[in-house]
Amino acid sequence: MEWLQAVVLGLVQGLTEFLPISSTAHLQVLTKVLGWAEVGSKPFVATIQSGSVIAVVLYFWQDIVSILKGGWAGFREKDWRRTEYQLLVGIALGTIPILAVGFIIRKVLNDDSSDINSLPTIAVTSIVMALLLGLAEQLGTRKRNFEQLRVRDGLWMGLGQMIALIPGASRSGSTLTAGLFLGLERRAAARFSFLLGIPALTIATLYEFIQEAPGRVDLGLVLVGIISAFVFSYASIAWLLRFLQTQSNWVFVWYRLGFGTIILVNLALGWL
């Protein structure tokens, strides 16, 4: 049973990490509802997140190399307007807010008994972020493509990424919302959201692993979870980028509204 649980949790982690619906919220709700306390523990979840990190790095490997090379070339040539240089600096600046605030409030975030990690918080946050994503869909001009991204976009989307410290907010959801408000095309906003998330996801995963995992996880189960998370993370990235070429984010808006509402109803009825 534990092997199956590891596969399922890896699947949930992979699918929800990059879709704008919050992996933290889904993992917390799933493990509570099904009673998977041991396999769904924080050390296990912190470790299998590495599968998602590997997936996003591999998927965007060519982009990463291009941005690093072009950014370095722009720095050497003092070509501050070069697209790759703008992207590199934007990603660097956009990573600072979530790391700084995350470090400052790390004790609260790691306290499972705190209000910020409670199901009511997850439910309300999911609903609020759904409404903001819907508003961004309505108001966003979607006239700017990926090549038109600038440093300020990285900073603003980085501030949006910081909101994802609240369970239920969704890192990809908050950055995608910010990108739409900035007038980016849906696919451009999603693509930059993934690239922006690589440093933060990598650092956060390593930190959580060092803090939580050593000597507290079954390496066999962890490997199964990592592989599952990798496969479904890679698939969800590819699917979302294709989906947003022709479709809007309203399906995620309605899903998040329903998800949050169902949690609140179950809490009111005493079922959670």
C-alpha positions in Angstrom: 0.0 0.0 0.0 2.8 2.4 0.8 4.3 2.0 -2.7 1.0 2.9 -4.2 0.7 5.9 -1.9 4.1 7.1 -3.0 3.1 6.9 -6.6 -0.2 8.7 -6.0 1.5 11.5 -4.0 4.1 11.9 -6.7 1.3 12.1 -9.2 -0.5 14.8 -7.2 2.8 16.7 -6.6 3.7 16.5 -10.3 0.3 17.6 -11.7 -0.4 20.4 -9.2 3.1 21.9 -8.8 3.0 23.6 -12.2 -0.8 24.0 -12.8 -2.1 27.1 -11.1 -4.0 25.2 -8.4 -1.5 24.7 -5.5 0.4 21.5 -4.9 0.6 22.2 -1.1 -3.1 22.5 -0.8 -3.8 19.3 -2.7 -1.2 17.3 -0.8 -2.4 18.5 2.6 -6.1 17.8 1.8 -5.4 14.4 0.2 -3.2 13.1 3.0 -5.7 14.3 5.7 -8.7 12.8 3.9 -7.1 9.4 3.2 -5.1 9.3 6.5 -1.7 8.9 4.8 0.1 10.5 7.7 3.4 8.6 7.4 4.0 8.5 3.6 2.5 11.9 3.3 4.7 13.4 6.0 6.6 16.6 5.5 10.0 14.9 5.1 8.6 12.7 2.4 6.8 15.5 0.5 9.9 17.7 0.8 12.0 15.0 -0.8 9.8 14.1 -3.7 9.5 17.7 -4.7 13.0 17.2 -6.2 11.3 15.3 -9.0 9.4 18.5 -10.0 12.6 20.5 -9.9 14.4 18.0 -12.2 11.5 18.0 -14.6 11.3 21.8 -15.0 15.1 22.1 -15.4 15.2 19.4 -18.1 12.2 20.8 -19.9 13.7 24.3 -20.0 17.3 23.3 -20.3 17.8 25.0 -23.7 16.2 28.2 -22.4 18.3 28.1 -19.3 21.6 27.7 -21.3 20.5 30.5 -23.7 19.6 32.9 -20.9 22.9 32.3 -19.0 25.0 32.6 -22.1 23.2 35.6 -23.5 23.0 37.2 -20.1 26.7 36.9 -19.6 27.4 38.2 -23.1 25.1 41.2 -22.4 27.0 41.9 -19.2 30.4 41.7 -20.9 29.3 43.9 -23.8 27.3 46.2 -21.5 24.3 45.6 -23.7 21.8 46.1 -20.9 18.8 45.9 -23.2 19.6 42.5 -24.5 16.7 40.2 -23.9 18.7 37.4 -22.2 20.3 39.9 -19.8 16.9 41.4 -18.9 15.5 37.9 -18.3 18.5 36.8 -16.2 18.4 39.9 -14.0 14.6 39.7 -13.8 14.8 36.1 -12.6 17.5 37.0 -10.0 15.6 39.9 -8.6 12.3 38.1 -8.7 13.7 35.2 -6.6 14.8 37.5 -3.7 11.3 38.3 -2.3 10.1 34.7 -1.8 13.5 33.5 -0.4 13.8 36.5 2.0 10.3 36.4 3.4 10.3 32.6 3.4 13.5 32.6 5.6 12.1 35.2 7.9 8.8 33.4 8.6 10.2 29.8 8.2 9.2 28.8 11.7 5.6 29.7 11.1 5.6 28.0 7.8 7.1 24.8 9.3 4.6 24.8 12.2 1.8 22.4 11.2 -0.4 23.7 14.0 -0.2 27.4 12.9 -3.3 29.0 11.3 -1.4 29.6 8.1 -1.2 25.8 7.5 -4.9 25.2 8.4 -7.5 23.9 6.0 -9.7 27.1 6.4 -6.7 29.1 5.3 -6.1 26.9 2.3 -9.7 27.1 1.3 -10.1 30.8 1.6 -6.7 31.4 -0.1 -7.7 29.1 -3.0 -11.0 31.1 -3.5 -9.3 34.5 -3.3 -6.5 33.5 -5.8 -9.2 32.1 -8.1 -10.9 35.5 -8.1 -7.7 37.3 -8.8 -6.8 34.9 -11.7 -10.3 35.5 -13.1 -9.8 39.3 -12.8 -6.4 39.0 -14.5 -8.1 37.1 -17.4 -10.6 39.9 -17.7 -8.3 42.9 -17.5 -5.1 41.5 -19.0 -4.3 42.9 -22.5 -2.2 39.8 -23.4 -0.3 41.9 -26.0 3.3 41.3 -24.9 5.3 38.2 -25.8 8.2 36.4 -24.2 10.8 38.4 -26.0 9.3 41.7 -24.6 9.9 40.7 -21.0 12.0 43.1 -19.0 13.6 43.2 -15.5 10.6 44.9 -14.0 8.4 42.0 -15.0 10.7 39.6 -13.1 10.5 41.8 -10.0 6.7 42.2 -10.1 6.1 38.5 -10.8 8.6 37.7 -8.0 6.4 39.7 -5.6 3.5 37.6 -6.9 5.6 34.5 -6.3 6.1 35.6 -2.7 2.3 35.2 -2.1 2.7 31.4 -2.7 4.2 31.1 0.7 0.6 31.0 1.9 -0.6 27.4 1.5 -3.3 27.3 -1.2 -2.0 30.3 -3.1 0.0 28.3 -5.7 3.4 29.6 -6.9 2.5 29.1 -10.6 -0.9 30.5 -10.0 0.3 33.7 -8.3 3.0 34.3 -10.9 0.7 33.6 -13.8 -1.8 36.0 -12.4 0.8 38.7 -12.0 2.0 38.1 -15.6 -1.5 38.5 -17.0 -1.9 41.8 -15.1 1.4 42.9 -16.6 -0.1 42.4 -20.1 1.7 39.2 -21.0 0.3 36.6 -23.3 -0.9 33.6 -21.4 1.8 31.2 -22.7 4.6 33.8 -22.2 3.4 34.4 -18.6 3.4 30.6 -17.9 6.8 30.1 -19.5 8.4 32.9 -17.5 6.6 31.6 -14.4 8.3 28.3 -14.8 11.7 29.8 -15.4 11.3 32.2 -12.5 10.4 29.3 -10.2 13.5 27.2 -10.9 15.9 29.0 -8.4 13.2 29.3 -5.7 12.0 25.7 -6.1 15.6 24.3 -6.1 16.7 26.3 -3.0 13.5 25.6 -1.1 13.6 21.9 -1.9 17.2 21.5 -0.9 16.6 23.5 2.3 13.5 21.4 3.2 15.3 18.2 2.4 18.3 19.0 4.6 16.0 20.2 7.5 13.4 17.4 7.3 14.5 14.3 5.4 17.8 12.8 6.6 17.2 9.6 8.5 13.4 10.1 8.4 12.4 8.7 5.1 12.3 5.3 3.4 14.7 5.7 0.4 12.8 3.2 -1.7 9.5 4.9 -1.3 11.2 8.3 -1.9 12.7 7.1 -5.1 9.2 5.9 -6.3 7.7 9.3 -5.3 10.5 11.3 -7.1 10.1 9.3 -10.3 6.3 9.7 -10.2 6.6 13.4 -9.5 9.1 13.8 -12.3 7.0 12.1 -14.9 3.8 14.0 -14.1 5.6 17.3 -13.6 7.1 17.1 -17.0 3.8 16.1 -18.5 1.9 18.9 -16.8 4.4 21.6 -18.0 4.1 20.4 -21.6 0.3 20.2 -21.4 -0.2 23.6 -19.8 2.0 25.4 -22.4 0.1 23.8 -25.2 -3.2 24.5 -23.5 -2.6 28.2 -23.0 -1.8 28.6 -26.7 -5.5 28.4 -27.5 -7.4 28.4 -24.2 -7.9 30.7 -21.2 -7.4 30.1 -17.5 -11.1 30.0 -16.6 -11.0 26.3 -16.1 -8.5 26.8 -13.3 -10.5 29.7 -11.9 -13.7 27.5 -11.6 -11.7 24.6 -10.3 -10.1 26.6 -7.5 -13.5 28.2 -6.6 -15.0 24.7 -6.3 -12.0 23.2 -4.5 -12.1 26.0 -1.8 -15.8 25.8 -1.5 -15.9 22.0 -1.0 -13.3 22.3 1.8 -15.3 25.0 3.6 -18.5 23.0 3.3 -16.8 19.8 4.6 -15.3 21.8 7.5 -18.8 23.3 8.3 -20.3 19.8 8.3 -17.5 18.5 10.5 -16.3 16.0 7.9 -12.7 17.4 7.8 
